[in-house]
């Protein structure tokens, strides 16, 4: 009888050890990343569809998403998307997501998105919190928050008074709350009154953001940056009609390298701006020989001489898109 009891005790001990080995290691907490970014896919009068990204590294067992609507848990799903249905037209709803795994680990909450369903007379919101991130003699930096339901916005307009001074395509900023931009070529000590608004293809123009009034600084720096050097243009590894540029950055008597702008021109036509870097990717260049130039411009509007190079897009590369 004693041997039998010892045998049972041994079996129970093995079972207990095995159970511990097979159970999720909840004692060792894992830092799960927040499900970000949340991106709205569509909004109707009664439905809001959105999705998110989730980093699964380090999670224990199955990773699930807890979806909260107006602060209340509405579903737990292994998917990375959700459609809220049966909503009231013209009503406003908020959503956030928390990741959780089998080990009892949970992530910080995602950002909360706030959406108003469509309906008769409902005007979707426009950009908000227009603010200055830089004010210099010849340029200003602006930032604003996108509305959470930016999925159907084609582009944003920046107006100075009644004049549109910049347009920004919204597609590249899907899921990014804040948009930053720079306005260049401004006159020193000039006054400006900026607003931002969204243009939705099917709906039209949104209400304007707050008005931002500012004046550029006096121009005290009259010296141009040094010219960029070592400009090299190579065919992009992924597309023969795209050009990868590299150059050695300029220096300036007043601005640090991180604040120097570079203007890229293709065949004498403005192609784009970059700041504080010595690289740029040109999306498409015409067939044949192309002259590419890069010049440095400081915050006071002083421009350097241009570095130039040529790039041949051969006929076998195909027609222009």
RAFENRA-V897323 format. One record per helix or strand. SS is the DSSP state (alpha for helix, beta for strand). FROM is the first residue (numbers start at 1). LEN is the number of residues. If there is no record, write none. Layout:
[[SS;FROM;LEN] [SS;FROM;LEN]]
This chain:
[[alpha;2;21] [beta;39;5] [beta;48;4] [beta;64;6] [beta;72;6] [beta;81;4] [beta;92;9] [beta;106;1] [beta;113;4] [beta;128;8] [beta;140;6] [alpha;150;3] [beta;153;8] [beta;163;7] [alpha;171;3] [beta;178;6] [beta;191;10] [beta;204;2] [beta;212;4] [beta;229;7] [beta;243;6] [alpha;257;3] [beta;261;6] [beta;269;7] [beta;279;4] [beta;288;10] [beta;303;1] [beta;307;7] [alpha;315;3]]
